[in-house]
Amino acid sequence: MQVTIREVAKAAGVSPSTVSRALAPDGTVSAVTRERVQAAADRLGYQPNRAARGLITGRTGHLGVIVPDLLNPFFADICKGVQARARGLGHAVFVSDAERDEGLELDAIRTMASEVDGIVLCAPHLSSEELRSLDQITQRPIVLLHRKEPGFASVTADMVEGMTDALTHLHALGHRRIAYVGGPRSTWTAQERAAGIEAVADSGKVEIVRVGSVAPHFDGGITGAADVVLASGASAVVAFNDIVAFGLISRFTARGVRVPEEMSVVGCDDIALAGMAAPPLTTVGVPKAHAARAAVDLLFRILGTPSEAGAQPPQRVLPTHLVVRGSTAAIEPR
């Protein structure tokens, strides 16, 4: 027979209502009481009835996460991080791939609105105006991940710092003419990474060759961009993300250009494949798991303590770190 909440209450020496609060992610009980109730529940094998709890609390026990592209390992890692943190807080996760389409993002939000307690919206392509209109679609809290917007709680990485570190590293290796292959201009992430590049360019330490914007895929590095980099006379290149960097390296290799002996390459994101590439990719590491956890924690913070009218939602900025591997080296005369 299924263990009831009353049996857990009796074993823990508390009331059934205290058990409910202790087992809720944002329940208002002391740490000692929570541990005693959790121990009793674990000992008895108690499993909360989500449907019954939802009728009482108005909560679904689910979170939503919407990403722009599940084919990109970066966003797959984000989903795993959100799921791990949510599971630890007693919630299941619904995942939606918006396929870099604003319409699909809005559809996903509408669909999830009545099914989840809150949504982590990762690197959305929606405009600022569309984001501000979301309160007409859902009253559920939304936390932005890798996008900052006034009026929204958010978690972002300091990409200005990250790109500065990448260019400083290349400068230390003797590179003075460095190409930058950017991502889709309309996205917040591409704009932030470009801002980091421009900050260093303004210092006058290096000359930046702006190759333009490419699709954030492997083909984005192969189609045209690599040839432009080679024709520019640059001795190093920074790519919008690791996938684009892989495409650049593939094209350089096909053209007989050795990496890193004749061309140094830096990516962004530090996806798992970056360390497995040949050569292993130097990249700006973005704290994916940390960011995912922080986004879920912000969501539960909002669920537990709704913001006062007029209060600015919390916005966290996490540090990046440069991971130096085998795709960068000191400049060699051609």
C-alpha positions as CSV (number, residue, x, y, z in Angstrom):
1,M,0.0,0.0,0.0
2,Q,1.1,3.6,-0.7
3,V,2.5,5.4,2.3
4,T,0.4,8.4,3.3
5,I,1.4,11.8,4.5
6,R,-0.2,11.0,7.9
7,E,2.1,8.0,8.4
8,V,5.1,10.3,7.6
9,A,3.8,12.8,10.1
10,K,3.4,10.2,12.8
11,A,6.9,8.9,12.2
12,A,8.4,12.3,12.3
13,G,6.3,13.5,15.2
14,V,4.8,16.5,13.4
15,S,1.5,17.4,11.8
16,P,0.5,16.4,8.2
17,S,0.6,20.1,7.3
18,T,4.2,20.4,8.5
19,V,5.1,17.4,6.4
20,S,3.6,19.2,3.3
21,R,5.6,22.3,4.0
22,A,8.8,20.4,4.8
23,L,8.7,18.5,1.5
24,A,7.9,21.6,-0.6
25,P,10.9,23.3,-2.2
26,D,10.0,26.6,-0.7
27,G,8.3,25.3,2.5
28,T,8.6,27.5,5.6
29,V,10.0,25.1,8.2
30,S,13.3,24.9,10.1
31,A,16.2,23.0,8.7
32,V,16.0,20.6,11.6
33,T,12.3,19.8,11.0
34,R,12.9,19.5,7.2
35,E,15.7,16.9,7.8
36,R,13.6,15.0,10.3
37,V,10.6,14.8,7.9
38,Q,12.7,14.0,4.9
39,A,14.4,11.1,6.9
40,A,11.0,9.7,7.9
41,A,9.7,10.0,4.3
42,D,12.8,8.2,2.9
43,R,12.6,5.5,5.6
44,L,9.0,4.8,4.8
45,G,9.4,5.2,1.0
46,Y,6.9,8.0,0.8
47,Q,6.2,9.5,-2.7
48,P,4.2,12.8,-2.8
49,N,1.0,12.8,-4.8
50,R,1.7,15.6,-7.2
51,A,-1.9,15.9,-8.3
52,A,-3.2,16.2,-4.8
53,R,-0.5,18.7,-3.8
54,G,-1.3,20.7,-6.8
55,L,-5.0,21.1,-5.8
56,I,-3.9,22.4,-2.4
57,T,-0.9,24.6,-3.4
58,G,-1.8,25.6,-7.0
59,R,1.6,24.2,-8.1
60,T,2.2,21.7,-10.9
61,G,5.5,20.3,-9.7
62,H,6.9,21.0,-13.2
63,L,9.3,23.6,-14.7
64,G,9.7,24.5,-18.3
65,V,13.0,25.2,-20.1
66,I,13.0,26.6,-23.7
67,V,16.2,26.6,-25.7
68,P,16.9,27.8,-29.2
69,D,18.7,24.8,-30.6
70,L,19.1,21.3,-29.0
71,L,21.5,20.3,-31.7
72,N,24.0,22.6,-30.2
73,P,25.7,20.7,-27.3
74,F,25.8,24.0,-25.3
75,F,22.0,24.0,-24.9
76,A,21.8,20.3,-24.3
77,D,24.2,20.9,-21.3
78,I,21.9,23.7,-20.1
79,C,18.9,21.4,-20.2
80,K,20.8,18.8,-18.2
81,G,21.8,21.4,-15.6
82,V,18.2,22.7,-15.2
83,Q,16.9,19.2,-14.9
84,A,19.4,18.1,-12.3
85,R,18.7,21.1,-10.1
86,A,14.9,20.9,-10.6
87,R,15.0,17.2,-9.8
88,G,16.8,17.9,-6.6
89,L,14.0,20.3,-5.6
90,G,11.3,17.8,-6.4
91,H,10.3,19.1,-9.8
92,A,10.1,17.5,-13.3
93,V,11.2,19.5,-16.3
94,F,9.5,20.0,-19.7
95,V,11.9,20.9,-22.5
96,S,11.1,22.7,-25.8
97,D,13.4,23.4,-28.7
98,A,12.4,26.7,-30.4
99,E,14.6,26.1,-33.4
100,R,15.9,29.7,-33.3
101,D,12.4,30.9,-34.3
102,E,10.5,33.7,-32.4
103,G,7.1,32.2,-33.3
104,L,8.0,28.8,-31.9
105,E,9.3,30.4,-28.7
106,L,6.0,32.2,-28.2
107,D,4.1,29.0,-29.0
108,A,6.2,27.1,-26.4
109,I,5.6,29.7,-23.7
110,R,1.8,29.6,-24.4
111,T,1.8,25.8,-24.3
112,M,3.8,25.6,-21.1
113,A,2.0,28.4,-19.3
114,S,-0.7,26.2,-17.7
115,E,1.5,23.2,-17.3
116,V,4.5,24.5,-15.3
117,D,5.2,26.6,-12.2
118,G,7.8,28.7,-14.0
119,I,9.9,28.8,-17.1
120,V,13.7,29.2,-17.8
121,L,13.9,30.9,-21.2
122,C,17.4,30.4,-22.5
123,A,19.0,32.8,-25.1
124,P,15.6,33.8,-26.5
125,H,15.4,35.4,-29.9
126,L,12.3,37.4,-28.9
127,S,12.6,41.2,-29.2
128,S,12.5,43.3,-26.1
129,E,9.0,44.3,-26.9
130,E,7.9,40.7,-27.3
131,L,9.5,39.8,-24.0
132,R,7.7,42.6,-22.2
133,S,4.4,41.4,-23.6
134,L,4.8,37.9,-22.1
135,D,2.7,38.9,-19.0
136,Q,-0.2,38.9,-21.4
137,I,0.5,35.2,-22.2
138,T,1.4,33.8,-18.8
139,Q,1.4,34.8,-15.2
140,R,4.0,32.2,-14.5
141,P,7.5,33.6,-13.5
142,I,10.1,33.6,-16.2
143,V,13.9,33.6,-15.7
144,L,16.1,34.6,-18.6
145,L,19.3,32.6,-19.1
146,H,22.0,34.1,-21.3
147,R,19.9,37.2,-22.0
148,K,19.6,40.3,-19.9
149,E,16.5,42.5,-20.1
150,P,15.1,45.2,-17.8
151,G,12.2,43.8,-15.7
152,F,13.3,40.2,-15.9
153,A,15.3,38.0,-13.5
154,S,18.3,36.7,-15.4
155,V,21.5,34.8,-15.3
156,T,24.2,35.7,-17.8
157,A,27.9,35.1,-18.3
158,D,30.4,38.0,-18.4
159,M,31.3,37.7,-22.1
160,V,33.0,41.0,-22.3
161,E,35.5,39.7,-19.7
162,G,35.7,36.4,-21.6
163,M,36.5,37.9,-25.0
164,T,39.0,40.2,-23.4
165,D,40.8,37.2,-21.9
166,A,40.8,35.5,-25.3
167,L,42.4,38.5,-27.1
168,T,44.8,39.1,-24.2
169,H,45.9,35.5,-24.5
170,L,46.5,35.8,-28.3
171,H,48.3,39.1,-27.8
172,A,50.7,37.5,-25.3
173,L,51.5,34.9,-28.0
174,G,52.5,37.6,-30.4
175,H,49.4,38.0,-32.5
176,R,48.6,41.6,-33.5
177,R,46.1,41.1,-36.3
178,I,43.2,39.0,-35.2
179,A,40.0,38.1,-37.0
180,Y,36.6,37.8,-35.3
181,V,33.8,35.7,-36.8
182,G,30.6,36.8,-35.1
183,G,27.2,35.2,-34.7
184,P,23.7,36.4,-35.6
185,R,23.7,40.1,-35.1
186,S,20.1,40.2,-33.7
187,T,20.9,38.0,-30.7
188,W,21.9,39.4,-27.3
189,T,24.7,36.8,-27.0
190,A,26.3,37.9,-30.3
191,Q,26.0,41.5,-29.3
192,E,27.7,40.9,-25.9
193,R,30.6,39.0,-27.5
194,A,31.1,41.6,-30.1
195,A,31.1,44.2,-27.3
196,G,34.0,42.4,-25.7
197,I,35.9,42.3,-29.0
198,E,35.3,46.1,-29.5
199,A,36.5,46.9,-26.0
200,V,39.9,45.4,-26.8
201,A,40.0,46.9,-30.2
202,D,39.5,50.3,-28.7
203,S,42.5,49.8,-26.5
204,G,44.7,49.7,-29.6
205,K,46.7,46.6,-28.5
206,V,45.5,44.6,-31.4
207,E,44.0,45.1,-34.8
208,I,40.6,43.4,-35.2
209,V,39.4,42.1,-38.6
210,R,35.7,41.9,-38.4
211,V,34.7,39.1,-40.7
212,G,31.0,39.5,-40.2
213,S,28.1,37.4,-38.9
214,V,27.6,33.7,-39.6
215,A,25.0,31.1,-38.7
216,P,26.1,29.6,-35.3
217,H,26.7,26.1,-36.9
218,F,29.6,24.1,-38.3
219,D,28.8,25.3,-41.8
220,G,29.0,28.9,-40.6
221,G,32.7,28.4,-40.2
222,I,33.2,26.6,-43.5
223,T,31.1,28.7,-45.8
224,G,33.2,31.8,-46.8
225,A,34.3,32.9,-43.3
226,A,37.5,30.8,-43.2
227,D,38.6,32.1,-46.6
228,V,37.9,35.7,-45.6
229,V,40.1,35.1,-42.5
230,L,42.9,33.7,-44.6
231,A,42.7,36.6,-47.1
232,S,42.8,39.2,-44.3
233,G,46.3,38.4,-43.2
234,A,45.2,37.7,-39.7
235,S,47.4,35.2,-37.7
236,A,44.6,34.2,-35.3
237,V,40.8,34.1,-35.2
238,V,38.2,34.1,-32.5
239,A,34.9,32.4,-33.3
240,F,31.4,33.2,-32.0
241,N,31.2,29.7,-30.6
242,D,33.0,26.3,-30.5
243,I,30.9,24.8,-33.4
244,V,31.8,27.7,-35.7
245,A,35.5,27.3,-34.6
246,F,35.3,23.6,-35.6
247,G,34.1,24.6,-39.1
248,L,36.9,27.2,-39.4
249,I,39.5,24.6,-38.5
250,S,38.0,22.1,-41.0
251,R,38.3,24.6,-43.8
252,F,41.8,25.7,-42.8
253,T,42.9,22.1,-42.8
254,A,41.4,21.6,-46.3
255,R,43.3,24.7,-47.5
256,G,46.6,23.3,-46.1
257,V,46.8,25.8,-43.3
258,R,48.1,24.3,-40.1
259,V,46.4,25.0,-36.7
260,P,48.0,26.3,-34.5
261,E,51.3,26.7,-36.3
262,E,50.0,29.0,-39.0
263,M,46.6,30.0,-37.6
264,S,45.5,30.1,-34.0
265,V,41.8,29.5,-33.3
266,V,39.8,30.4,-30.2
267,G,36.1,29.3,-29.7
268,C,33.5,30.2,-27.1
269,D,31.4,28.0,-24.7
270,D,33.8,25.1,-23.9
271,I,31.4,22.4,-24.9
272,A,32.6,18.8,-24.2
273,L,33.7,18.3,-27.8
274,A,36.2,21.2,-27.5
275,G,38.6,19.0,-25.5
276,M,38.2,16.1,-27.9
277,A,38.9,18.0,-31.1
278,A,42.1,17.8,-33.1
279,P,43.8,20.0,-32.0
280,P,42.0,20.4,-28.7
281,L,40.2,23.8,-28.9
282,T,41.2,26.8,-26.8
283,T,37.9,28.4,-25.8
284,V,36.2,30.9,-23.5
285,G,34.5,28.7,-20.9
286,V,31.0,29.6,-20.0
287,P,29.8,28.1,-16.6
288,K,26.9,26.1,-18.1
289,A,26.0,23.9,-15.1
290,H,26.4,26.8,-12.7
291,A,24.2,29.1,-14.8
292,A,21.5,26.4,-15.1
293,R,21.5,25.9,-11.3
294,A,21.4,29.6,-10.7
295,A,18.5,30.1,-13.0
296,V,16.4,27.4,-11.3
297,D,17.3,28.8,-7.9
298,L,16.2,32.3,-9.0
299,L,12.9,30.7,-10.2
300,F,12.2,29.1,-6.9
301,R,13.2,32.3,-5.1
302,I,10.5,34.1,-7.1
303,L,8.0,31.4,-6.5
304,G,8.7,31.5,-2.8
305,T,8.8,35.3,-2.4
306,P,7.1,37.2,-5.2
307,S,8.8,40.5,-6.0
308,E,7.2,43.7,-4.7
309,A,5.7,46.0,-7.2
310,G,8.4,48.2,-8.7
311,A,11.3,46.1,-7.4
312,Q,14.0,45.3,-9.9
313,P,14.2,41.5,-10.4
314,P,17.6,39.9,-9.5
315,Q,20.1,39.7,-12.3
316,R,23.2,37.5,-11.8
317,V,26.4,37.8,-13.9
318,L,28.7,34.8,-13.7
319,P,32.4,34.9,-14.5
320,T,33.9,33.2,-17.6
321,H,37.3,31.5,-17.8
322,L,39.7,30.9,-20.6
323,V,40.5,27.3,-21.3
324,V,43.9,27.1,-23.1
325,R,44.4,24.0,-25.2
326,G,46.2,23.1,-28.4
327,S,44.6,25.3,-31.0
328,T,46.6,28.5,-30.1
329,A,50.4,29.0,-30.2
330,A,53.0,31.7,-30.6
331,I,53.0,33.4,-34.0
332,E,55.4,31.9,-36.6
333,P,56.6,33.8,-39.6
334,R,54.9,32.7,-42.8
